[in-house]
């Protein structure tokens, strides 16, 4: 199956700083999502982005499908951005809608 | 839109008990739902794919007799953990895929299962 590699595994920022999270895939994907998991375990869908660039407020994401990677940008970070960020991909080969998750990036934003 | 409701949010029960978790798509039809398991400080691991009206497809290493999945309608899938033991304690989360092509999965809020 597809392998998903996320980096960095941990990231500590001061409030107001910018950051970039990366996700590499071992194979091409037709589905790609970025999530933020809050301390209560809720998985918040940030972006559905199998290709191209999207922006939502202070967050934006870019996927370069031909090179099998995606980036999540967080600008002007806030303490509420803390938590685990996951990327997940799938859909290569037929009508397979399964998602494989990366191991996540644990983001800590300090005041 | 695209809301997935998962119940219960937390369960604490004795070893040997069977526990049922429900996953409902509230405002869309989902021919396919997915069940994931997450251990503390780890990622989500897919357990099984639930297809409406047919048997679930389990990932390698997941015991189908331990984790019974039923997808009786286009809006409801259930996961039953049979004869649960402490090692089954985990965070279980479901997702639903809107019918028709490649689209995002929508996730429930998860169920924290603790077996004493």
Interface residues (C-beta under 8 A of the other chain):
Chain A: X30 X31 X33 X35 X40 X41 X42 X43 X45 X48 X50 X86 X88 X91 X97 X98 X99 X100 X101 X102 X103 X104
Chain B: X32 X34 X36 X38 X42 X43 X44 X45 X46 X49 X91 X93 X95 X97 X102 X103 X104 X105 X106 X107 X109 X110 X112
